[in-house]
Amino acid sequence: MRLLASSEAFFDPQIDSLYNFRLDTNLNQAELIKMDFIKYGQINAWLTSPIFNLEHARSREAENAIIQAKQLQLQDNPNKEQVNRIHQELINALAENDPFWPRWIYFAEENGVVV
């Protein structure tokens, strides 16, 4: 991402191209797709661009863990083991200063998980 953000000032559409690999799991092969080069600016904007197609500026693992955590938070009586399992996934996927932590820690402690 940093490379793409850094190349914005130097990208020349006359001589440069941007390609994206898309994996087709059904065929077990990758497809090379030419993409339009657009200046997205900050790295977070690159992560959520069609190039990387993330919903948030995090890894896919972090994004998946947060999605599961939010679904669990919507349950009326979440299972303590599930809360603990998701907590471990969040520990593995999120940085210590991720803005999702305060929301999650309150929820986990309210549901009996020691954090």
Backbone as numpy.savetxt, mean C-alpha at the origin, in Angstrom:
# Nx Ny Nz CAx CAy CAz Cx Cy Cz
10.17 4.44 -6.91 9.36 5.62 -6.91 10.23 6.87 -6.91
11.28 6.81 -6.12 12.14 7.98 -6.06 12.75 8.26 -7.43
13.11 7.20 -8.13 13.67 7.36 -9.46 12.68 8.05 -10.39
11.42 7.63 -10.34 10.41 8.24 -11.20 10.17 9.70 -10.83
10.07 9.97 -9.56 9.86 11.35 -9.14 11.06 12.22 -9.52
12.26 11.66 -9.39 13.47 12.42 -9.73 13.62 12.63 -11.22
13.03 11.77 -12.03 13.19 11.88 -13.48 12.21 12.86 -14.11
11.29 13.41 -13.34 10.28 14.31 -13.91 10.89 15.48 -14.68
11.93 16.04 -14.15 12.54 17.21 -14.80 13.33 16.84 -16.05
13.66 15.56 -16.20 14.53 15.16 -17.29 13.85 14.29 -18.34
12.63 13.85 -18.08 11.95 12.94 -19.00 11.66 13.66 -20.32
12.11 13.07 -21.41 11.89 13.63 -22.74 11.08 12.61 -23.55
9.81 12.88 -23.82 8.97 11.90 -24.52 9.47 11.56 -25.93
10.38 12.36 -26.46 10.94 12.06 -27.79 11.93 10.88 -27.73
12.57 10.71 -26.58 13.57 9.65 -26.49 13.34 8.69 -25.32
12.49 9.06 -24.36 12.25 8.24 -23.18 10.87 7.58 -23.24
10.75 6.46 -22.57 9.47 5.76 -22.47 9.32 5.19 -21.07
8.09 4.99 -20.67 7.79 4.39 -19.38 6.94 3.14 -19.62
7.40 2.02 -19.08 6.68 0.76 -19.23 6.34 0.19 -17.87
5.27 -0.57 -17.82 4.84 -1.23 -16.61 4.68 -2.71 -16.91
5.14 -3.54 -16.01 4.93 -4.98 -16.13 3.65 -5.35 -15.41
2.78 -6.08 -16.06 1.56 -6.60 -15.44 1.63 -8.12 -15.50
1.47 -8.75 -14.37 1.53 -10.20 -14.31 0.14 -10.77 -14.55
0.05 -11.67 -15.51 -1.18 -12.40 -15.78 -1.02 -13.76 -15.11
-1.64 -13.91 -13.93 -1.46 -15.14 -13.17 -2.12 -16.33 -13.86
-3.14 -16.09 -14.66 -3.78 -17.20 -15.37 -2.85 -17.81 -16.41
-2.10 -16.96 -17.08 -1.17 -17.44 -18.11 0.24 -17.63 -17.59
0.47 -17.21 -16.35 1.79 -17.29 -15.72 2.85 -16.59 -16.57
2.50 -15.38 -17.01 3.45 -14.59 -17.79 3.22 -13.11 -17.52
4.20 -12.31 -17.85 4.12 -10.87 -17.66 3.85 -10.20 -19.00
3.12 -9.09 -18.93 2.83 -8.29 -20.11 3.50 -6.93 -19.93
4.13 -6.44 -20.96 4.79 -5.14 -20.93 3.84 -4.11 -21.53
3.48 -3.11 -20.73 2.51 -2.11 -21.16 3.16 -0.74 -21.15
3.08 -0.04 -22.28 3.63 1.31 -22.36 2.65 2.25 -21.65
3.19 3.12 -20.80 2.39 4.04 -20.00 2.73 5.47 -20.39
1.76 6.34 -20.29 2.02 7.76 -20.47 2.80 8.26 -19.27
3.81 9.08 -19.54 4.57 9.67 -18.44 3.88 10.95 -18.02
3.44 10.96 -16.79 2.76 12.13 -16.21 3.55 12.54 -14.97
3.68 13.81 -14.76 4.36 14.30 -13.56 3.38 14.21 -12.39
3.68 13.30 -11.45 2.83 13.14 -10.27 3.38 13.89 -9.07
4.62 14.37 -9.17 5.17 15.17 -8.08 5.70 14.31 -6.96
5.12 14.44 -5.79 5.61 13.75 -4.60 5.52 12.24 -4.74
6.38 11.56 -4.05 6.46 10.10 -4.13 5.13 9.45 -3.76
4.43 9.99 -2.78 3.13 9.44 -2.41 2.17 9.45 -3.60
2.22 10.49 -4.39 1.34 10.57 -5.56 1.74 9.53 -6.61
3.03 9.25 -6.72 3.47 8.19 -7.63 2.94 6.83 -7.18
2.98 6.57 -5.88 2.52 5.27 -5.37 1.03 5.04 -5.65
0.26 6.08 -5.60 -1.18 5.94 -5.83 -1.57 6.22 -7.28
-0.59 6.38 -8.14 -0.83 6.60 -9.57 -1.14 5.27 -10.26
-1.60 5.30 -11.50 -1.82 4.05 -12.24 -0.56 3.22 -12.44
0.60 3.82 -12.26 1.85 3.08 -12.42 1.96 2.00 -11.34
1.70 2.37 -10.08 1.80 1.42 -8.97 0.43 0.96 -8.48
-0.59 1.77 -8.70 -1.97 1.39 -8.43 -2.24 0.98 -6.99
-1.62 1.68 -6.05 -1.91 1.43 -4.64 -2.99 2.39 -4.18
-3.82 1.93 -3.26 -4.86 2.80 -2.72 -4.25 3.85 -1.79
-3.21 3.44 -1.07 -2.50 4.33 -0.14 -1.01 4.25 -0.42
-0.27 5.20 0.06 1.18 5.24 -0.16 1.89 4.34 0.84
1.59 3.05 0.73 2.20 2.04 1.58 2.47 0.81 0.73
3.13 -0.16 1.30 3.32 -1.42 0.60 1.99 -2.14 0.47
1.92 -3.09 -0.45 0.69 -3.88 -0.60 0.37 -4.64 0.68
1.42 -5.14 1.35 1.22 -5.88 2.60 0.60 -4.98 3.67
1.10 -3.75 3.76 0.55 -2.80 4.73 -0.88 -2.44 4.36
-1.12 -2.22 3.09 -2.47 -1.89 2.63 -3.44 -3.01 2.95
-3.05 -4.26 2.70 -3.91 -5.41 2.99 -4.17 -5.56 4.48
-3.13 -5.37 5.29 -3.30 -5.47 6.74 -4.25 -4.40 7.26
-4.14 -3.20 6.74 -5.04 -2.12 7.17 -6.46 -2.39 6.73
-6.66 -2.91 5.54 -8.01 -3.25 5.08 -8.63 -4.28 6.02
-7.86 -5.31 6.37 -8.37 -6.33 7.30 -8.66 -5.73 8.67
-7.78 -4.85 9.12 -7.97 -4.21 10.42 -9.25 -3.36 10.44
-9.47 -2.61 9.38 -10.68 -1.78 9.32 -11.94 -2.63 9.28
-11.90 -3.75 8.57 -13.05 -4.65 8.53 -13.32 -5.22 9.91
-12.28 -5.56 10.63 -12.42 -6.09 11.98 -12.98 -5.03 12.92
-12.58 -3.78 12.73 -13.07 -2.70 13.57 -14.56 -2.44 13.39
-15.11 -2.86 12.28 -16.55 -2.68 12.03 -17.41 -3.76 12.69
-16.78 -4.82 13.17 -17.54 -5.90 13.80 -18.01 -5.50 15.19
-19.19 -5.99 15.57 -19.74 -5.67 16.89 -18.94 -6.30 18.02
-18.61 -7.56 17.90 -17.85 -8.27 18.93 -16.67 -8.98 18.30
-15.60 -8.25 18.00 -14.46 -8.89 17.34 -13.82 -9.94 18.24
-13.38 -11.00 17.64 -12.71 -12.10 18.32 -11.30 -11.65 18.72
-10.93 -11.89 19.98 -9.63 -11.45 20.48 -8.48 -12.07 19.68
-8.63 -13.34 19.28 -7.58 -13.99 18.50 -7.41 -13.33 17.13
-8.52 -12.92 16.53 -8.45 -12.22 15.24 -7.77 -10.87 15.41
-8.13 -10.16 16.48 -7.52 -8.85 16.74 -6.02 -9.03 16.92
-5.62 -10.05 17.67 -4.19 -10.30 17.88 -3.49 -10.68 16.58
-4.13 -11.49 15.74 -3.54 -11.89 14.45 -3.32 -10.67 13.56
-4.35 -9.82 13.46 -4.22 -8.61 12.65 -3.17 -7.68 13.24
-3.10 -7.62 14.56 -2.09 -6.79 15.21 -0.69 -7.23 14.78
-0.45 -8.53 14.75 0.85 -9.05 14.33 1.13 -8.72 12.86
0.10 -8.79 12.01 0.27 -8.43 10.60 0.62 -6.95 10.46
-0.03 -6.11 11.27 0.27 -4.68 11.23 1.70 -4.41 11.70
2.13 -5.11 12.75 3.51 -4.96 13.23 4.50 -5.30 12.12
4.21 -6.36 11.38 5.12 -6.78 10.30 5.11 -5.83 9.11
3.99 -5.15 8.89 3.84 -4.37 7.66 3.98 -2.86 7.81
3.69 -2.32 8.99 3.67 -0.86 9.15 4.92 -0.34 9.84
5.29 0.86 9.48 6.36 1.56 10.20 5.84 1.99 11.57
6.75 2.19 12.49 6.35 2.58 13.85 5.61 3.91 13.89
5.85 4.78 12.93 5.22 6.10 12.93 4.05 6.19 11.95
3.53 5.05 11.50 2.41 5.08 10.57 1.20 5.71 11.24
0.49 6.58 10.54 -0.66 7.27 11.15 -1.83 6.35 11.49
-1.81 5.10 11.07 -2.89 4.18 11.42 -2.77 3.66 12.85
-1.57 3.69 13.42 -1.34 3.11 14.75 -2.24 3.64 15.85
-2.39 4.94 16.05 -3.24 5.40 17.16 -4.65 4.82 17.11
-5.23 4.82 15.94 -6.58 4.26 15.77 -6.59 2.78 16.15
-5.60 2.04 15.66 -5.56 0.61 15.89 -5.26 0.28 17.35
-4.30 0.93 17.95 -3.90 0.63 19.33 -5.09 0.80 20.27
-5.84 1.87 20.10 -7.03 2.07 20.94 -7.99 0.90 20.78
-8.26 0.51 19.54 -9.17 -0.59 19.26 -8.65 -1.90 19.84
-7.39 -2.21 19.61 -6.81 -3.48 20.09 -6.87 -3.56 21.61
-6.50 -2.49 22.28 -6.53 -2.50 23.75 -7.96 -2.63 24.27
-8.91 -2.00 23.62 -10.31 -2.12 24.01 -10.84 -3.54 23.85
-10.16 -4.32 23.01 -10.58 -5.69 22.76 -9.63 -6.72 23.36
-8.89 -6.29 24.39 -8.12 -7.22 25.19 -6.75 -7.61 24.69
-6.25 -6.93 23.67 -4.92 -7.26 23.16 -3.90 -6.31 23.77
-2.87 -6.90 24.34 -1.79 -6.10 24.92 -0.88 -5.67 23.79
-0.68 -4.35 23.66 0.17 -3.83 22.58 1.42 -3.20 23.13
